């Protein structure tokens, strides 16, 4: 097809040359590791799903440790491998082989016109959900030493200021934040190691049944007796950890194309993911699980069933040291907030070229502030479930398209590719099942289920001819 059939952003796209690429340990691994070391991610893995009205308590008695440490760790390993092999690897290979970013390679799955919306615009929108979660929990840490939490005016002010500053830096000053972002992830890693060393002696004495009993009925600071849901089964632990981890990672997995275009070869793609994603996930989440188990096994928790490492720090290392740790964790969380805004700004620049980024990102930041100050962003499992529902079918369809094309990029397709869009709509419904009356609770691990539906449906629809025609990209082909 003639070059005139291509939208301007496709016609002008040029692959990243090999001379600009670097080994996996200089880009992919360290960036992904920084994401997985974000305290909001690992802090809630033992919790699984928070109980409303009781901060730090699990909605299910015993949380993800209800069946013991071994089951929780094995479930975490399984979830980490799913992130690498199903959600990251194909986008990473597409980026490496083409040298093109996600919003370009995604046009083979969703079409040259559809690619503006999926995954480009959607990626930008969902980043503000990430930003809201970041600000909500950063506000918790920054206000806790002064005796404030959510809901309170100080927390609302801190969360709103955090979002505004992060959005501004993401649009205007990300290059300055990036200079220190490489080193700041060492802060949460160091804190995790210190807490682990202080509690490892109690891991062997951890009694999951005692934790479940303590979490069944308790009286938090409010004075109201609260009853949690029954303890999770072994499969329930696996499904909940996978839902949480995969939902958290889904958009970062699709963004593997942007990281892959900076990799030299397939080995870089694999090692960057195995070290930066799988290993970092297991280390960060595993240490969090072991710290909580060790704190209870070692008698560091006098009463209750609080299951967040950050809320147990006071009893482990003392209140003053814990306050310092809270501020350090909050500081280390700021670059991810800026990167979320940066990704959103890049997405909006492409999909809304006539709208100034300060305006589009400003509106997104306002939505983030509403989510944070109302507490909606505090339900991390719900936020990550929506993200997983949105990008689960995206990653599934991209894998199907990649394999059907012979493990290569098929090239942009005309208009809106029906196979991609139909598979996404039905995959999203499956992924968002917990929010749909009649489906809630009936689909295990919705983000992974959404991936499977997106993959299978795309293959079937492609086989019956519901793929739009492929367009040529002279600039990319020449390069």
HUTA-V317117 format. One record per helix or strand of 3 or more residues. SS is the DSSP state (alpha for helix, beta for strand). FROM is the first residue (numbers start at 0). LEN is the number of residues. If there is no record, write none. Layout:
SS FROM LEN
SS FROM LEN
This chain:
alpha 2 3
alpha 7 4
alpha 17 3
alpha 23 3
alpha 27 9
alpha 38 5
beta 53 5
alpha 62 3
alpha 68 30
alpha 101 4
alpha 106 4
alpha 113 31
alpha 152 20
alpha 173 32
alpha 207 9
beta 216 3
beta 224 3
alpha 233 21
alpha 255 5
alpha 265 32
alpha 308 9
alpha 318 14
alpha 333 18
alpha 356 17
alpha 375 3
alpha 379 25
alpha 417 14
alpha 432 3
alpha 445 18
alpha 473 5
